[in-house]
Amino acid sequence: MNAFTPNLPRPRAPLPRNASRDSVVLDYGLVAQWRLAPYALGFFGVGLPLFLWAVHLSMPAWLMAFYILLFIVNWSAFMIMKGQVARRMTPVPVPDKAIRRMLIRERLWRQWLAGGLWTVTLLAICLSIGASPYTATLLLLCAGAAVGIIFFSAPVLLFLLTLGPLAAAGPVFALYNLDSSGDLAQPMVGGMALALAMAFIMNRHMQEHYLLENAQLDAAREREAARADSDAMNEAKVALMETLSREVQTGLKGVEQNLLQGLTHLTRAPAPRQYVDAALAEVGHLQTILVTTLDNDTAASGQIELDMQPLDIDLLAQRLMGQFADLARGKGLSFTYNPQGLPESGAVLGDAHRVEQILAHLLSNAVLYTPQGRVELKLLYLPEGYLRLEVVDSGPGLSAEELAQAFTPHSRILRTSSGHSGAGLGLSLSRSLAEMMGGRTGAESTLDVGSKFWLDLPYDISALPPARPVDFEETETTARQSLRVLLIVNDTLRAAQLRDMLETQGHQCLASTSRERALSLAKKAPIDACLISTGAFEPLEDASSRAKLETWLDAMRQSQSDAPLNILAVLPNGDQAEALNTLGVRALLLPLARESLNRALSQPAPQI
């Protein structure tokens, strides 16, 4: 842009899609010509002193004054029309064809009149030149002015066809009139013809340039519109996901609260309690899927806000290990935490909630897909300034293709995920969140051997981790306190199964086939729990049978004076569960899962 055209857009806005080729060429030509105004002023300023010098030497004073008056009138009219044309060069494309044609026509005639004034002035000067020693000089200056008019008319074909030949005719006519020999006229005619030919060639190239520029601007407009539509769609999708997540989670929270309230009334009925526990687990699973799906879409659109702070990664890891410890031991897995690679000074930099979310997903996958063996969480400091949180398991392992597929959104490995529900977004979301925090994720795996997935987070040696809560007690994640469990089982195979289930969780077992023998063992050795699996109990509606069982239970509890004895009974079909609960016996249902047994053993003995 320049000072003479302050209101013109740069870059120009593309014309409407329905604009014709001629309309595009004319509109761009008018703008291009108007942008040449400063150069026209410079051209005039260079030639004016030479012209006035030649006129002063060869023409009367009154004629020189007349020329100067013409110049003043021309420039005044030109500047007035320039301002009017500039105000009508709108930077916003006008979609209405009629209005647009009217605006272009108005600009066309105003600019043509501005050029026509100088062309008429040039003709008047050429016709008024008389014979003198400086005639040839004056005519050559007029020929130069005619070439200038031809050049400045070149952007618009109409101007070039009308003003160009008219401007060229003045010097040629005057020269033929004053130079009878024709020695100077013939070269001037050739020069004028060449100038007109070059101007037509330049106009042709400028027309191609006009069309190309408009096509580029139109393509840019389409790209911008497509990007705006895509952004609007992403925002609408995120808003929809947030609405669905909010509404569905509200409903699930209500279901969860109702189930929890119902659960308080089912403590004496293990059969319905089992169904309520399963329903609560499914509610939690659905909530996790909703949160993961929403976070994945939000991360993809770059709208997740992070709170980057120094973290106590050891405390965070211990808490997460504690959350998954019961699930791991319920499956008989070795579940260990190794923080030996954690530097003595410094802290991880990250968003605590997002780091916990990523690590929870890695641990959940490892425990869920590892049928037997071990799961270990290790902390390793890397020389490039990262702390690696590495989850190692002895699961089925993945091939290279499956490992790449595991990080693809909405993609699940059918070979390993059969029987496990999920959205297939956890690892994809983990990678996005890690990169947003300046970290990274990765994995290695070997078929039939196991896998390791890791999260690398920036580690600042000079940073100070936050102070730990005063009431924090380190969670023992490597081994739960070993319990001494007395088994009362009258079936050899069942006894072996229960013993294996208990001992893989680190408990010690004593076995008995009768209540009398169990009471004798309880009097001789301290025990923490008693697990009865002798099939159906005697009818407790009968007063004598109930009194006999109650007497035996009291004797068992009295044998353990140091701590309350936790007594559990495995029932084939849940019969008499309520009656046993009134006697302080916690009932369990067949088939007995490791998680259910582990949870029952960890609860305090019922109060009688």
C-alpha positions in Angstrom: 0.0 0.0 0.0 1.0 3.6 -0.4 -0.1 7.0 1.0 -2.3 7.7 -2.1 -4.5 4.7 -1.6 -5.0 4.3 2.2 -8.5 2.7 1.9 -7.5 -0.1 -0.4 -7.4 -3.6 1.1 -4.2 -5.6 1.1 -4.4 -8.4 0.5 -7.6 -7.9 -1.5 -10.8 -9.8 -0.6 -11.7 -12.3 -3.4 -14.6 -11.3 -5.6 -17.9 -13.2 -5.2 -18.0 -16.7 -6.7 -20.5 -15.6 -9.4 -18.3 -12.8 -10.7 -17.6 -13.2 -14.4 -14.1 -13.3 -16.0 -14.5 -9.8 -17.5 -15.7 -8.4 -14.1 -12.7 -9.9 -12.3 -10.3 -8.5 -14.9 -11.9 -5.0 -14.9 -12.1 -4.8 -11.1 -8.5 -5.8 -10.6 -7.3 -3.6 -13.5 -8.9 -0.5 -11.9 -7.2 -1.2 -8.6 -3.9 -1.9 -10.3 -4.1 1.4 -12.2 -5.0 3.3 -9.1 -2.0 1.9 -7.3 0.2 3.4 -10.1 -0.8 6.9 -9.0 2.4 7.6 -7.0 4.5 6.5 -9.9 2.6 8.8 -12.2 3.3 11.7 -9.8 7.0 10.8 -9.8 7.0 10.6 -13.6 5.4 14.0 -13.9 7.8 15.5 -11.4 10.8 14.3 -13.3 9.6 15.6 -16.7 8.1 18.9 -15.5 11.4 20.8 -15.0 12.7 19.8 -18.4 9.5 20.8 -20.1 9.3 24.2 -18.4 13.0 24.8 -19.4 12.3 24.1 -23.0 9.1 26.1 -23.0 10.9 29.1 -21.4 13.5 29.1 -24.2 11.1 28.7 -27.1 7.6 29.8 -26.2 6.0 33.1 -25.2 5.5 33.8 -21.5 1.7 33.8 -21.7 1.8 30.3 -23.3 4.0 29.0 -20.5 1.6 30.5 -17.9 -1.3 28.7 -19.8 0.5 25.4 -19.5 1.1 25.9 -15.8 -2.6 26.7 -15.3 -3.5 23.5 -17.2 -1.3 21.5 -14.9 -2.8 23.1 -11.8 -6.4 22.5 -13.0 -5.5 18.9 -14.0 -3.9 18.1 -10.6 -6.8 19.7 -8.7 -9.4 17.7 -10.6 -7.3 14.6 -10.4 -6.9 14.8 -6.6 -10.6 15.4 -6.2 -11.5 12.4 -8.3 -8.8 10.3 -6.6 -10.4 10.8 -3.2 -13.9 9.9 -4.5 -12.6 6.8 -6.2 -10.6 5.7 -3.2 -13.8 6.0 -1.0 -15.6 3.7 -3.4 -13.0 0.9 -3.4 -14.6 -1.1 -0.7 -12.6 -3.9 0.9 -15.7 -6.1 1.3 -16.9 -8.0 -1.8 -20.4 -6.9 -2.8 -22.5 -10.0 -3.5 -25.3 -8.2 -5.4 -24.5 -8.1 -9.1 -26.4 -5.0 -9.9 -24.8 -3.0 -7.1 -21.4 -4.3 -7.9 -21.7 -3.4 -11.6 -22.8 0.1 -10.6 -19.8 0.6 -8.3 -17.4 -0.7 -10.9 -19.0 1.5 -13.6 -18.6 4.6 -11.4 -15.0 3.8 -10.7 -14.4 3.1 -14.4 -15.7 6.5 -15.6 -14.0 8.5 -12.8 -10.6 6.9 -13.5 -11.1 7.3 -17.3 -11.9 11.0 -16.8 -8.8 11.4 -14.7 -6.6 9.9 -17.4 -8.6 11.7 -20.1 -7.7 15.1 -18.6 -4.0 14.4 -19.0 -4.5 13.1 -22.5 -6.5 16.2 -23.6 -3.8 18.4 -21.9 -1.1 16.6 -23.9 -3.0 17.1 -27.1 -3.5 20.8 -26.4 0.2 21.3 -25.7 1.2 19.4 -28.9 -1.1 21.4 -31.1 0.1 24.7 -29.6 3.8 24.2 -30.2 5.2 26.4 -32.9 8.4 26.2 -34.9 11.6 27.0 -33.0 15.0 25.7 -32.4 13.7 23.7 -29.4 10.7 22.3 -31.2 12.2 18.8 -31.5 13.1 18.8 -27.8 9.5 19.8 -26.8 8.0 17.1 -29.1 10.3 14.5 -27.7 9.2 15.4 -24.2 5.6 15.2 -25.3 6.3 11.8 -26.9 7.7 10.7 -23.5 4.5 11.9 -21.8 2.4 10.0 -24.4 4.4 6.8 -23.6 3.8 7.5 -19.9 0.0 7.7 -20.5 0.1 4.5 -22.6 2.0 2.8 -19.7 -0.4 4.0 -17.0 -3.4 3.0 -19.1 -2.1 -0.6 -19.6 -3.8 -2.2 -16.6 -7.3 -1.5 -18.1 -7.9 -2.6 -21.7 -10.6 0.1 -22.3 -8.2 2.8 -21.2 -5.4 1.4 -23.4 -7.7 1.3 -26.5 -9.0 4.8 -26.1 -6.5 7.0 -24.2 -3.4 5.3 -25.5 -3.8 5.9 -29.3 -5.2 9.4 -28.6 -2.1 10.3 -26.4 0.2 8.9 -29.1 -1.6 10.9 -31.9 -0.7 14.3 -30.5 3.1 14.2 -30.7 3.0 12.3 -34.0 0.6 14.8 -35.6 2.5 17.8 -34.4 5.8 16.4 -35.6 4.5 15.7 -39.1 3.1 19.2 -39.2 6.3 20.9 -38.0 9.0 18.6 -39.5 8.4 18.4 -43.2 11.5 16.3 -43.8 10.0 13.4 -41.7 13.5 12.4 -40.4 12.2 12.6 -36.7 8.6 11.6 -37.4 9.2 8.1 -38.7 11.2 6.9 -35.7 8.7 8.5 -33.3 5.8 6.7 -35.1 7.8 3.4 -34.7 8.4 4.1 -31.1 4.8 4.9 -30.4 3.7 1.7 -32.2 6.2 -0.3 -30.2 5.0 1.3 -26.9 1.4 0.5 -27.8 2.3 -3.1 -28.7 4.3 -3.6 -25.4 1.3 -2.1 -23.5 -1.1 -4.6 -25.1 1.3 -7.5 -24.2 1.6 -6.2 -20.6 -2.2 -5.9 -20.4 -2.5 -9.5 -21.5 -0.1 -10.7 -18.8 -1.7 -8.6 -16.1 -5.1 -10.1 -17.0 -3.7 -13.6 -16.3 -2.2 -12.3 -13.1 -5.6 -10.8 -12.1 -7.4 -14.1 -12.6 -4.6 -16.1 -10.8 -4.6 -13.8 -7.8 -8.4 -13.9 -7.5 -8.3 -17.7 -7.8 -5.7 -17.9 -5.0 -7.7 -15.6 -2.8 -10.8 -17.6 -3.5 -9.0 -20.8 -2.5 -7.7 -19.2 0.7 -11.2 -18.1 1.5 -12.5 -21.7 1.0 -9.7 -23.0 3.2 -10.5 -20.4 5.9 -14.2 -21.3 5.6 -13.4 -25.0 5.9 -11.2 -24.4 8.9 -13.9 -22.3 10.5 -16.4 -25.0 9.8 -14.1 -27.6 11.2 -13.4 -25.6 14.4 -17.2 -25.0 14.8 -17.8 -28.7 14.4 -15.1 -29.6 16.9 -16.5 -27.1 19.4 -20.0 -28.5 18.8 -18.7 -32.0 19.3 -16.9 -31.2 22.5 -20.0 -29.3 23.7 -22.1 -32.3 22.9 -19.7 -34.7 24.6 -19.7 -32.5 27.7 -23.5 -32.4 27.7 -23.8 -36.1 27.3 -21.1 -36.8 29.8 -22.7 -34.5 32.3 -26.2 -35.9 31.9 -25.1 -39.5 31.8 -22.8 -39.1 34.7 -25.6 -37.4 36.7 -27.8 -40.4 35.9 -25.1 -42.9 36.8 -24.3 -41.0 40.1 -28.0 -41.4 41.0 -27.9 -45.1 40.2 -24.7 -45.4 42.3 -26.3 -43.6 45.2 -29.4 -45.7 45.1 -27.3 -48.9 44.9 -25.2 -47.8 47.8 -28.2 -47.1 49.9 -29.7 -50.4 48.9 -26.4 -52.1 49.8 -26.7 -50.9 53.4 -29.9 -52.9 53.7 -28.5 -56.1 52.1 -25.6 -56.8 54.5 -27.5 -59.9 55.6 -28.4 -61.1 52.2 -25.3 -62.1 50.2 -27.1 -63.2 47.1 -28.6 -59.8 46.2 -25.4 -58.1 47.6 -23.4 -59.9 44.9 -25.6 -58.4 42.2 -25.4 -54.9 43.7 -21.6 -55.1 43.9 -21.6 -56.1 40.2 -23.9 -53.2 39.3 -21.7 -50.7 41.2 -18.6 -52.0 39.4 -20.3 -51.6 36.1 -21.4 -48.0 37.0 -17.8 -47.2 37.8 -16.6 -48.7 34.5 -19.1 -46.7 32.5 -18.1 -43.5 34.3 -14.5 -44.2 33.4 -15.3 -44.7 29.7 -17.3 -41.5 29.6 -14.5 -39.5 31.2 -11.8 -41.0 28.9 -13.9 -40.4 25.8 -14.6 -36.8 26.7 -10.9 -36.1 27.7 -9.7 -37.7 24.4 -11.9 -35.4 22.3 -11.0 -32.4 24.4 -7.3 -33.2 24.1 -7.6 -33.7 20.3 -9.1 -30.1 20.0 -6.4 -28.7 22.2 -8.8 -27.4 24.9 -7.4 -29.2 28.0 -6.0 -26.8 30.6 -3.0 -28.1 32.6 -1.8 -27.0 35.9 2.0 -27.7 35.7 3.5 -28.0 39.2 6.4 -29.9 40.9 4.9 -33.2 42.0 5.7 -35.7 44.7 5.8 -38.6 42.2 6.7 -41.1 44.9 3.6 -40.3 46.9 1.4 -40.4 43.8 2.8 -43.7 42.7 2.3 -45.3 46.2 -1.3 -44.1 46.3 -2.0 -45.6 42.9 -0.3 -48.9 43.8 -2.6 -49.0 46.8 -5.7 -48.6 44.7 -4.8 -51.5 42.4 -3.2 -53.8 45.1 -6.5 -55.6 46.0 -7.3 -56.3 42.3 -3.8 -57.6 41.7 -3.7 -59.8 44.7 -7.2 -61.0 44.0 -5.8 -62.4 40.7 -2.8 -63.9 42.5 -0.3 -61.5 40.9 3.0 -60.3 42.4 2.4 -56.5 42.6 5.5 -54.5 43.4 6.8 -50.9 43.4 10.4 -50.1 42.9 11.3 -46.4 43.5 15.1 -46.9 43.7 15.7 -45.0 40.5 14.2 -41.8 41.9 16.8 -39.1 42.5 17.3 -37.8 46.0 16.6 -34.2 44.9 14.3 -32.5 42.4 10.8 -33.1 41.3 8.7 -34.2 38.3 6.9 -31.3 36.5 3.4 -32.0 35.5 -0.3 -31.8 36.1 -1.0 -34.1 39.1 -4.5 -35.1 37.9 -3.3 -35.9 34.4 -0.2 -37.8 35.6 -2.4 -39.9 37.9 -4.9 -40.5 35.0 -2.1 -41.8 32.7 -0.4 -44.0 35.3 -3.8 -45.4 36.5 -4.5 -46.5 32.9 -1.1 -48.1 32.5 -1.5 -50.0 35.8 -5.1 -50.9 35.1 -4.1 -52.4 31.7 -1.2 -54.4 33.2 -3.3 -55.9 36.0 -6.4 -56.5 33.8 -4.5 -58.3 30.9 -2.0 -60.2 33.0 -3.5 -63.6 33.9 -0.7 -64.7 36.1 2.8 -63.7 37.1 3.8 -60.2 38.1 3.2 -56.5 37.6 5.9 -54.0 38.7 6.0 -50.2 38.7 9.6 -48.8 38.5 10.9 -45.3 38.6 14.0 -44.5 36.4 15.9 -41.3 36.0 17.0 -40.6 32.4 20.1 -38.5 31.6 18.2 -36.3 29.1 16.2 -34.8 32.0 13.1 -37.1 32.3 11.8 -39.4 35.0 10.4 -42.6 33.6 7.5 -44.4 35.2 7.7 -47.9 33.8 5.0 -50.5 34.2 6.3 -54.1 33.5 4.0 -57.1 33.3 4.2 -60.8 32.4 1.1 -60.7 30.3 0.5 -62.2 26.8 2.6 -59.6 25.1 2.0 -57.8 21.8 3.4 -58.0 18.3 4.9 -54.9 16.6 1.7 -54.4 14.6 -0.5 -54.8 17.7 1.7 -52.4 19.7 1.2 -49.7 17.1 -2.5 -50.4 17.0 -2.7 -50.1 20.8 -2.0 -46.3 20.6 -4.6 -45.8 17.8 -7.8 -44.1 19.1 -10.9 -46.4 19.2 -8.7 -49.4 18.4 -8.5 -52.5 20.6 -6.4 -55.7 20.3 -9.0 -58.5 19.8 -6.5 -61.2 20.7 -6.0 -59.9 24.3 -9.1 -57.8 24.9 -11.7 -60.5 24.4 -14.0 -60.5 27.4 -12.9 -57.0 28.5 -15.0 -53.9 27.7 -13.5 -50.5 26.9 -13.5 -47.6 24.5 -9.9 -48.2 23.1 -8.9 -44.6 24.0 -6.7 -45.0 27.1 -3.3 -45.2 25.5 -4.2 -42.6 22.8 -5.3 -40.2 25.5 -2.3 -41.0 27.6 0.1 -40.1 24.7 -1.8 -36.8 24.0 -1.7 -35.8 27.7 2.0 -36.7 28.1 2.9 -34.6 25.0 0.9 -31.7 26.3 2.9 -31.8 29.6 6.2 -32.0 27.6 6.6 -35.7 28.2 6.3 -38.8 26.1 5.0 -42.4 26.2 6.3 -45.6 24.7 6.2 -49.3 25.0 8.1 -52.5 24.3 6.5 -56.0 24.1 7.4 -59.6 23.4 4.8 -62.2 22.6 4.2 -64.7 25.3 6.8 -62.9 27.6 5.2 -59.6 28.6 5.2 -55.9 28.0 6.4 -52.7 29.5 4.7 -49.4 29.0 6.3 -46.1 30.2 5.6 -42.5 30.8 8.5 -40.0 30.7 7.9 -36.7 32.4 10.2 -33.7 32.7 12.3 -33.8 35.8 13.8 -30.6 37.4 16.7 -31.4 39.7 16.5 -28.0 41.3 12.7 -28.1 41.9 11.2 -28.8 45.4 8.4 -31.3 45.6 5.3 -30.3 47.6 5.2 -31.1 51.3 3.5 -34.4 52.2 0.4 -34.3 54.3 1.0 -34.6 58.0 -1.4 -37.6 58.3 0.1 -39.5 55.3 1.1 -43.0 56.0 2.9 -44.9 53.3 0.8 -47.6 51.7 2.3 -51.0 51.8 1.8 -52.1 48.3 4.2 -55.0 48.0 2.5 -57.3 50.6 -0.6 -57.1 52.7 -0.3 -58.1 56.3 -0.2 -61.9 56.4 -3.3 -63.4 58.2 -3.5 -66.7 59.9 -6.7 -68.4 58.5 -8.2 -71.5 59.9 -10.0 -73.6 57.2 -12.9 -75.8 58.1 -13.5 -77.9 54.9 -14.9 -81.4 54.6 -13.9 -81.8 50.9 -10.2 -82.5 50.0 -10.4 -80.8 46.6 -12.1 -77.8 48.0 -9.6 -77.5 50.8 -6.7 -77.5 48.3 -8.4 -74.8 46.2 -9.0 -72.5 49.2 -5.5 -73.1 50.6 -4.0 -72.2 47.2 -6.2 -69.1 47.0 -5.1 -67.9 50.5 -1.5 -68.8 50.3 -1.0 -67.0 47.0 -2.1 -63.9 48.8 0.5 -64.4 51.5 -1.8 -65.8 54.2 -1.0 -68.8 56.4 -3.5 -71.7 56.6 -4.5 -74.3 59.2 -6.9 -76.9 58.0 -9.6 -78.9 59.9 -12.4 -81.2 58.7 -14.8 -80.6 61.7 -15.9 -77.8 64.0 -14.6 -79.7 67.1 -11.2 -80.2 65.6 -11.2 -76.5 64.6 -12.0 -75.4 68.1 -9.1 -77.5 69.4 -6.7 -75.9 67.0 -8.0 -72.4 67.8 -7.3 -73.0 71.5 -3.7 -74.0 70.7 -2.7 -71.4 68.1 -3.7 -67.7 67.5 -5.7 -67.2 64.3 -7.1 -64.0 62.6 -9.9 -65.6 60.6 -12.0 -68.7 60.3 -13.3 -69.8 56.9 -16.0 -72.5 56.9 -16.8 -74.4 53.7 -18.7 -77.5 54.8 -21.7 -77.1 52.5 -25.2 -76.3 53.8 -25.6 -75.5 57.5 -28.1 -77.3 59.8 -31.6 -75.7 59.9 -31.1 -72.7 62.1 -34.9 -72.3 62.5 -34.6 -75.1 64.9 -33.8 -73.7 68.4 -31.6 -76.5 69.4 -29.5 -76.4 66.2 -29.2 -72.7 66.5 -28.1 -72.9 70.2 -25.5 -75.5 69.4 -24.0 -73.4 66.6 -24.1 -70.3 68.7 -22.3 -72.1 71.6 -19.5 -73.2 69.2 -19.1 -69.7 67.7 -18.8 -68.2 71.2 -16.2 -70.8 72.1 -14.2 -69.9 68.9 -14.3 -66.2 69.7 -13.3 -66.8 73.3 -10.3 -68.8 72.2 -8.9 -65.6 70.6 -8.8 -63.0 73.3 -6.2 -60.8 71.7 -8.3 -59.6 68.7 -11.9 -60.2 67.4 -12.1 -63.3 65.2 -13.4 -62.8 61.7 -15.6 -65.8 60.9 -16.7 -66.4 57.3 -18.9 -69.1 55.7 -19.0 -70.2 52.1 -22.6 -71.0 51.1 -23.5 -73.0 47.9 -26.7 -71.0 47.3 -27.0 -68.4 50.0 -29.5 -70.3 52.2 -29.6 -69.2 55.8 -27.2 -66.3 55.1 -29.4 -63.8 57.0 -29.5 -66.1 60.0 -25.8 -66.5 60.0 -25.3 -62.8 59.8 -27.3 -62.4 63.0 -24.8 -64.8 64.6 -21.8 -62.7 63.4 -20.8 -64.9 60.5 -20.1 -63.2 57.2 -21.6 -65.2 54.3 -19.9 -65.7 50.9 -21.4 -67.1 47.8 -20.1 -69.7 45.4 -18.4 -69.4 43.0 -15.9 -67.6 45.2 -13.8 -65.0 43.5 -10.4 -64.0 44.9 -11.5 -60.4 45.0 -14.5 -61.2 47.2 -12.5 -63.4 49.6 -9.8 -60.8 49.9 -12.3 -58.0 50.5 -14.1 -60.1 53.2 -10.8 -60.9 55.0 -9.8 -57.3 55.0 -13.0 -56.2 56.7 -13.2 -56.1 60.5 -15.1 -58.8 62.3 -18.9 -58.0 62.6 -20.1 -56.7 66.0 -22.5 -59.1 67.7 
